[in-house]
């Protein structure tokens, strides 16, 4: 009987041993899994390099044919190393995988603070670059501001200019903007971005990405233009337009900066500059062209018939010297857009014939709170269409816009046509 008892005791100890080994195995597996996760997380954060924006411009020879793909970026890296004592490396990190089709970064809270490299640069450095880059024309543009424009602060734009004689490249780096006004009255902020054009040809058009909800956007984007001789630089000018993105209507124009390059000595290296953003010059409206519009108000049915007939003397907007215009018609009631229409695009013409009719339902019998906005735009494939000119017809509108509106109110059921001079968009 004794052998039978010992075998039973050994049989009872087996589940206890198995349980102990299972517990140790479970603890070891969980520890190993946690260690692997920590290693992956740390390696992923270490692999995120600082991102440098490289812009490829349509119709521009970005890289010479004799440069390989390795030399393209290698040359830029060498220039960065040479310029490190002047400007420390920026600490802006962006994840390329999170960008959408428009190049924006949705659902990310980018703080609009100034980058560390600009914080550390003393004001003396910018003032010296500004003195070197001041021309008589730029002084006139800055000193000829009216008292109202001086009172309205639109912020300051910081950028740098550089010319590489070896590659015949002109490099513009848009660093940041400070103190922009709030274009969104609800959130008291803006979604700024910058469009830049090289004048007078206007064939080099580029723009930065949109930074969400900030009044001090730090762009730090570099635009490189190849094939521009240094002798031609003196004949050019840079035009910066500061805008705020609007998802539901056309973007708001904050202001502009015009920099004539005549008199700038770019042979000494990179030049740091800053300029006050000024209100967009409304005197440009005299060259925006004209639009022929016919209106008819039906009081019995509360409908407004709008006929877009013709456009003439539209300015040159494309590289070829011709625009591809079309007209967008927006109907507003109490400053809220309630309907929109648009015509077909007319190719390569400054004098377009549309002859397109649109009928709008008016929500009330009175036309006092109704206004019609006409936007003449230049169709550009692959980029945002540029506004050529703008026209508003309403009871409170000035000039021919108000006269035309009062005529259709006084003469219902009568089609009245008038030519209107387009204003700057």
C-alpha positions as CSV (number, residue, x, y, z in Angstrom):
1,X,0.0,0.0,0.0
2,X,2.9,2.4,0.6
3,X,4.0,2.6,-3.1
4,X,0.5,3.5,-4.1
5,X,0.4,6.5,-1.7
6,X,3.7,8.0,-2.9
7,X,2.5,7.7,-6.5
8,X,-0.7,9.6,-5.7
9,X,1.3,12.4,-4.0
10,X,3.6,12.8,-7.1
11,X,0.4,12.9,-9.3
12,X,-1.0,15.7,-7.2
13,X,2.2,17.8,-7.4
14,X,2.2,17.8,-11.3
15,X,-0.6,20.5,-11.7
16,X,1.2,22.7,-9.2
17,X,4.5,22.6,-11.1
18,X,2.7,23.2,-14.4
19,X,0.9,26.2,-13.0
20,X,4.2,27.7,-11.7
21,X,5.9,27.2,-15.1
22,X,2.9,28.7,-16.9
23,X,2.9,31.8,-14.7
24,X,6.6,32.4,-15.3
25,X,6.1,31.9,-19.0
26,X,3.2,34.4,-19.1
27,X,5.3,37.0,-17.2
28,X,8.2,36.5,-19.6
29,X,6.0,36.8,-22.7
30,X,4.4,40.0,-21.5
31,X,7.8,41.5,-20.6
32,X,9.2,40.6,-24.0
33,X,6.2,42.2,-25.8
34,X,6.5,45.4,-23.8
35,X,10.3,45.6,-24.5
36,X,9.7,45.1,-28.3
37,X,7.1,47.8,-28.4
38,X,9.3,50.3,-26.6
39,X,12.2,49.6,-29.0
40,X,10.0,50.1,-32.0
41,X,8.6,53.4,-30.7
42,X,12.1,54.8,-29.9
43,X,13.5,53.7,-33.3
44,X,10.5,55.2,-35.1
45,X,11.0,58.6,-33.3
46,X,14.7,58.5,-34.1
47,X,14.1,57.9,-37.8
48,X,12.0,61.0,-38.3
49,X,14.4,63.5,-39.9
50,X,13.9,67.2,-40.3
51,X,12.1,67.7,-43.6
52,X,13.3,70.2,-46.2
53,X,10.7,71.3,-48.7
54,X,11.8,70.9,-52.4
55,X,9.5,72.7,-54.8
56,X,9.3,71.5,-58.4
57,X,8.0,74.4,-60.5
58,X,5.9,73.8,-63.7
59,X,7.8,75.0,-66.8
60,X,11.0,75.8,-65.0
61,X,14.3,73.9,-65.4
62,X,14.8,73.0,-61.7
63,X,17.9,70.9,-62.1
64,X,20.5,71.0,-64.9
65,X,20.7,67.8,-67.0
66,X,24.4,67.2,-66.1
67,X,23.5,66.7,-62.4
68,X,22.6,63.2,-61.1
69,X,19.9,62.6,-58.6
70,X,22.5,62.3,-55.9
71,X,24.1,65.6,-56.7
72,X,20.8,67.4,-56.7
73,X,20.3,67.2,-53.0
74,X,24.0,67.0,-52.2
75,X,24.5,70.5,-53.5
76,X,21.8,71.8,-51.3
77,X,23.3,70.1,-48.2
78,X,26.6,71.7,-48.8
79,X,25.1,75.1,-49.0
80,X,23.3,74.4,-45.7
81,X,26.6,73.5,-44.1
82,X,28.2,76.7,-45.3
83,X,25.4,78.8,-43.9
84,X,25.2,77.1,-40.5
85,X,27.2,79.8,-38.6
86,X,24.8,82.5,-39.8
87,X,21.6,80.6,-39.1
88,X,21.3,77.6,-36.8
89,X,19.4,74.6,-38.1
90,X,15.7,74.8,-37.8
91,X,13.9,72.4,-35.5
92,X,10.7,72.0,-37.5
93,X,9.9,68.4,-38.0
94,X,7.1,67.2,-40.3
95,X,5.8,63.7,-41.1
96,X,5.4,63.3,-44.9
97,X,3.0,60.4,-44.5
98,X,0.4,62.6,-42.9
99,X,0.2,65.1,-45.8
100,X,-3.0,65.1,-47.9
101,X,-3.2,65.7,-51.6
102,X,-2.9,69.4,-51.3
103,X,0.3,69.2,-49.3
104,X,-1.4,70.2,-46.0
105,X,-1.2,68.6,-42.6
106,X,-4.8,67.9,-41.4
107,X,-5.6,67.4,-37.7
108,X,-2.3,68.7,-36.5
109,X,-2.0,71.6,-34.1
110,X,1.0,73.5,-35.5
111,X,1.9,76.3,-33.1
112,X,2.6,79.5,-34.9
113,X,5.5,80.5,-32.9
114,X,8.7,81.7,-34.4
115,X,11.3,79.1,-35.2
116,X,14.3,78.9,-32.9
117,X,16.8,80.1,-35.6
118,X,14.9,83.4,-36.0
119,X,14.5,83.8,-32.3
120,X,18.2,83.7,-31.8
121,X,19.1,86.0,-34.6
122,X,19.6,89.5,-33.2
123,X,17.6,92.5,-34.7
124,X,20.9,93.9,-35.8
125,X,21.4,91.1,-38.3
126,X,18.1,91.8,-40.0
127,X,18.7,95.5,-40.0
128,X,22.1,95.2,-41.7
129,X,20.6,92.9,-44.4
130,X,17.8,95.4,-44.8
131,X,20.2,98.3,-45.3
132,X,22.1,96.4,-48.0
133,X,18.9,95.5,-49.8
134,X,17.1,98.8,-49.8
135,X,16.6,100.4,-53.2
136,X,15.1,103.8,-54.0
137,X,11.9,102.2,-55.3
138,X,11.4,100.1,-52.2
139,X,11.9,103.1,-50.0
140,X,9.3,105.0,-52.0
141,X,6.8,102.1,-51.6
142,X,7.3,102.0,-47.9
143,X,7.4,105.7,-47.2
144,X,4.5,106.6,-49.4
145,X,1.9,104.9,-47.2
146,X,-1.1,106.8,-46.1
147,X,-1.8,107.5,-42.5
148,X,-4.6,104.9,-42.5
149,X,-2.4,102.2,-43.9
150,X,0.3,103.0,-41.2
151,X,-2.3,102.6,-38.5
152,X,-3.5,99.3,-39.7
153,X,-0.8,96.8,-38.8
154,X,-0.8,93.8,-41.1
155,X,2.3,92.1,-39.8
156,X,5.9,91.6,-41.0
157,X,7.3,89.1,-43.5
158,X,10.8,87.6,-43.0
159,X,12.7,86.0,-45.9
160,X,16.2,85.6,-47.3
161,X,17.6,85.9,-50.8
162,X,20.7,84.1,-52.3
163,X,22.3,83.6,-55.7
164,X,24.5,80.6,-56.5
165,X,26.9,81.7,-59.3
166,X,28.2,78.1,-60.0
167,X,24.7,76.8,-60.8
168,X,23.1,80.2,-61.9
169,X,20.3,79.7,-59.3
170,X,18.3,82.2,-57.5
171,X,17.1,81.0,-54.1
172,X,14.3,82.5,-52.1
173,X,13.6,81.3,-48.6
174,X,10.3,82.4,-47.0
175,X,11.0,82.1,-43.3
176,X,8.0,83.4,-41.4
177,X,5.4,86.1,-40.8
178,X,4.7,87.8,-37.5
179,X,1.7,89.7,-36.2
180,X,-0.8,88.9,-38.9
181,X,-4.4,90.1,-38.4
182,X,-7.2,87.6,-37.6
183,X,-9.4,87.0,-40.7
184,X,-11.8,84.6,-38.9
185,X,-14.0,86.6,-36.6
186,X,-15.2,83.6,-34.7
187,X,-11.9,81.9,-33.8
188,X,-10.0,85.2,-34.0
189,X,-7.2,83.6,-36.0
190,X,-6.1,82.9,-39.6
191,X,-5.0,80.1,-41.8
192,X,-2.2,81.9,-43.6
193,X,-0.2,81.0,-46.7
194,X,2.0,83.0,-49.1
195,X,2.0,83.2,-52.9
196,X,5.1,84.5,-54.6
197,X,5.6,85.8,-58.2
198,X,8.7,87.0,-60.0
199,X,7.8,90.2,-61.9
200,X,7.5,91.4,-64.6
201,X,7.0,88.1,-66.5
202,X,4.9,86.4,-63.8
203,X,5.9,83.0,-65.1
204,X,7.4,81.8,-61.8
205,X,4.4,81.4,-59.5
206,X,4.8,79.4,-56.3
207,X,3.1,79.2,-53.0
208,X,3.7,77.9,-49.5
209,X,1.6,75.3,-47.6
210,X,-1.3,76.5,-45.4
211,X,-0.6,76.7,-41.7
212,X,-3.8,76.3,-39.6
213,X,-5.0,78.7,-36.9
214,X,-1.9,80.9,-36.3
215,X,-1.1,84.6,-36.6
216,X,2.7,84.0,-36.5
217,X,3.2,81.3,-39.2
218,X,6.7,79.7,-39.5
219,X,7.0,78.4,-43.1
220,X,10.7,78.0,-43.7
221,X,10.2,76.9,-47.3
222,X,12.9,77.3,-50.0
223,X,12.2,78.0,-53.6
224,X,15.0,77.5,-56.1
225,X,14.9,79.0,-59.6
226,X,17.5,77.7,-62.2
227,X,18.6,79.3,-65.4
228,X,18.4,83.0,-64.3
229,X,21.6,85.0,-65.1
230,X,22.8,87.3,-62.4
231,X,22.6,90.3,-64.7
232,X,18.9,89.6,-65.1
233,X,18.3,89.7,-61.4
234,X,18.6,93.5,-61.3
235,X,15.6,93.7,-63.7
236,X,13.3,91.6,-61.6
237,X,11.1,92.1,-58.6
238,X,9.5,89.8,-56.0
239,X,5.8,90.1,-55.2
240,X,4.6,88.3,-52.1
241,X,0.8,88.0,-51.4
242,X,-0.2,87.0,-47.9
243,X,-3.6,85.2,-47.8
244,X,-5.8,83.3,-45.4
245,X,-7.3,80.0,-46.6
246,X,-11.1,79.8,-46.5
247,X,-12.7,76.4,-46.9
248,X,-16.2,77.7,-47.8
249,X,-15.4,80.8,-50.0
250,X,-12.6,82.4,-51.8
251,X,-9.4,83.1,-49.7
252,X,-9.0,86.4,-47.9
253,X,-6.2,88.7,-49.0
254,X,-4.3,90.0,-45.9
255,X,-1.7,92.1,-47.8
256,X,1.3,92.2,-50.1
257,X,5.0,92.9,-50.2
258,X,6.8,94.2,-53.3
259,X,10.7,93.9,-53.4
260,X,12.5,95.4,-56.4
261,X,15.8,93.5,-56.8
262,X,17.6,96.4,-58.4
263,X,20.5,97.5,-56.3
264,X,20.8,94.3,-54.2
265,X,24.3,92.9,-53.9
266,X,23.7,89.1,-53.7
267,X,27.3,88.4,-54.5
268,X,28.2,88.7,-50.8
269,X,26.1,85.6,-49.9
270,X,22.7,85.1,-48.3
271,X,20.8,88.3,-47.5
272,X,18.3,88.3,-44.6
273,X,15.4,90.7,-45.1
274,X,12.1,91.7,-43.5
275,X,9.4,94.0,-44.8
276,X,6.1,95.3,-43.4
277,X,3.1,93.8,-45.1
278,X,1.0,96.6,-46.6
279,X,-2.6,96.7,-47.8
280,X,-3.1,95.5,-51.4
281,X,-2.9,98.4,-53.8
282,X,-6.5,99.1,-55.1
283,X,-5.2,101.3,-57.8
284,X,-4.4,98.2,-59.8
285,X,-8.2,97.9,-60.4
286,X,-8.0,100.3,-63.4
287,X,-6.3,97.5,-65.4
288,X,-8.5,94.6,-64.5
289,X,-10.8,94.8,-67.6
290,X,-14.5,95.2,-68.1
291,X,-17.6,92.9,-67.9
292,X,-20.9,93.2,-69.7
293,X,-23.8,92.0,-67.5
294,X,-27.6,91.9,-68.1
295,X,-30.1,91.7,-65.3
296,X,-33.8,91.3,-65.0
297,X,-35.9,91.0,-61.8
298,X,-39.3,89.3,-61.9
299,X,-41.3,90.6,-59.0
300,X,-44.2,88.2,-59.6
301,X,-42.0,85.0,-59.3
302,X,-39.2,86.5,-57.1
303,X,-36.6,85.4,-59.6
304,X,-33.5,87.2,-60.8
305,X,-32.2,86.5,-64.3
306,X,-28.4,87.1,-64.8
307,X,-26.8,87.0,-68.2
308,X,-23.0,87.0,-68.4
309,X,-22.5,88.4,-71.9
310,X,-18.9,89.5,-72.6
311,X,-15.5,90.5,-71.0
312,X,-12.9,92.7,-72.6
313,X,-9.5,94.1,-72.0
314,X,-8.6,91.4,-69.5
315,X,-5.0,91.7,-68.3
316,X,-2.2,89.2,-69.2
317,X,-2.0,86.4,-66.7
318,X,-0.4,83.4,-68.4
319,X,3.2,82.8,-69.6
320,X,1.9,83.1,-73.2
321,X,0.4,86.5,-72.4
322,X,-3.2,85.3,-72.6
323,X,-5.7,84.2,-70.0
324,X,-8.2,81.4,-69.9
325,X,-11.1,83.3,-68.3
326,X,-14.4,82.2,-66.8
327,X,-16.9,83.9,-64.6
328,X,-18.2,82.7,-61.2
329,X,-21.5,84.2,-60.1
330,X,-22.3,84.2,-56.3
331,X,-25.7,85.2,-54.9
332,X,-25.7,86.6,-51.3
333,X,-28.5,87.3,-48.9
334,X,-27.6,89.3,-45.8
335,X,-23.9,88.5,-46.5
336,X,-24.5,84.8,-46.7
337,X,-24.0,83.0,-50.0
338,X,-27.2,81.1,-50.9
339,X,-26.4,80.1,-54.6
340,X,-23.4,79.9,-57.0
341,X,-23.0,79.4,-60.7
342,X,-20.2,79.6,-63.2
343,X,-19.6,79.9,-67.0
344,X,-17.5,77.8,-69.3
345,X,-13.8,78.5,-69.7
346,X,-12.8,80.5,-72.8
347,X,-9.3,79.6,-73.9
348,X,-6.5,82.1,-74.6
349,X,-8.4,85.3,-75.0
350,X,-8.5,88.8,-73.3
351,X,-11.9,89.4,-74.9
352,X,-14.2,86.6,-74.1
353,X,-17.8,86.0,-75.3
354,X,-19.9,83.9,-72.8
355,X,-23.6,84.6,-73.4
356,X,-24.7,82.3,-70.5
357,X,-27.9,82.8,-68.6
358,X,-28.6,81.9,-64.9
359,X,-31.8,82.2,-63.0
360,X,-31.7,82.7,-59.2
361,X,-34.7,82.3,-56.8
362,X,-34.9,85.4,-54.4
363,X,-35.9,84.4,-50.9
364,X,-37.7,87.7,-50.2
365,X,-39.6,90.3,-52.1
366,X,-37.2,93.1,-51.2
367,X,-33.9,93.3,-52.9
368,X,-32.2,95.5,-50.3
369,X,-30.4,92.5,-48.7
370,X,-29.5,90.8,-52.0
371,X,-26.2,91.2,-53.7
372,X,-24.6,89.5,-56.7
373,X,-20.8,89.0,-56.9
374,X,-19.0,88.3,-60.2
375,X,-15.5,86.9,-60.1
376,X,-13.5,86.7,-63.3
377,X,-10.9,84.0,-62.9
378,X,-8.0,82.6,-64.9
379,X,-8.3,78.8,-65.2
380,X,-5.0,77.1,-64.3
381,X,-4.7,73.4,-64.6
382,X,-3.0,71.8,-61.5
383,X,-3.1,74.9,-59.3
384,X,-5.5,77.3,-57.7
385,X,-7.3,79.6,-60.2
386,X,-6.3,83.2,-59.9
387,X,-8.8,86.0,-59.6
388,X,-8.5,88.5,-62.5
389,X,-11.2,90.9,-61.3
390,X,-14.3,91.3,-59.2
391,X,-17.7,93.1,-59.5
392,X,-20.5,93.5,-56.9
393,X,-24.0,94.5,-57.8
394,X,-26.1,95.6,-54.8
395,X,-28.2,98.4,-53.4
396,X,-25.2,99.6,-51.3
397,X,-22.6,99.1,-54.0
398,X,-20.8,102.2,-55.3
399,X,-20.5,103.3,-58.9
400,X,-22.1,101.5,-61.8
401,X,-22.8,98.4,-59.6
402,X,-25.2,100.4,-57.5
403,X,-26.7,102.3,-60.5
404,X,-27.4,99.0,-62.3
405,X,-29.1,97.5,-59.3
406,X,-31.4,100.5,-58.7
407,X,-32.4,100.4,-62.4
408,X,-33.6,96.8,-62.2
409,X,-35.4,97.5,-59.0
410,X,-37.3,100.4,-60.5
411,X,-38.0,98.6,-63.8
412,X,-39.1,95.0,-63.0
413,X,-39.5,92.5,-65.9
414,X,-37.1,94.6,-68.0
415,X,-33.7,93.2,-69.1
416,X,-31.0,95.9,-68.5
417,X,-27.4,95.5,-69.7
418,X,-24.4,97.5,-68.7
419,X,-20.6,97.5,-68.9
420,X,-18.8,97.5,-65.6
421,X,-15.1,98.1,-64.7
422,X,-13.7,95.2,-62.7
423,X,-12.0,95.9,-59.4
424,X,-9.1,94.1,-57.9
425,X,-10.0,90.7,-56.5
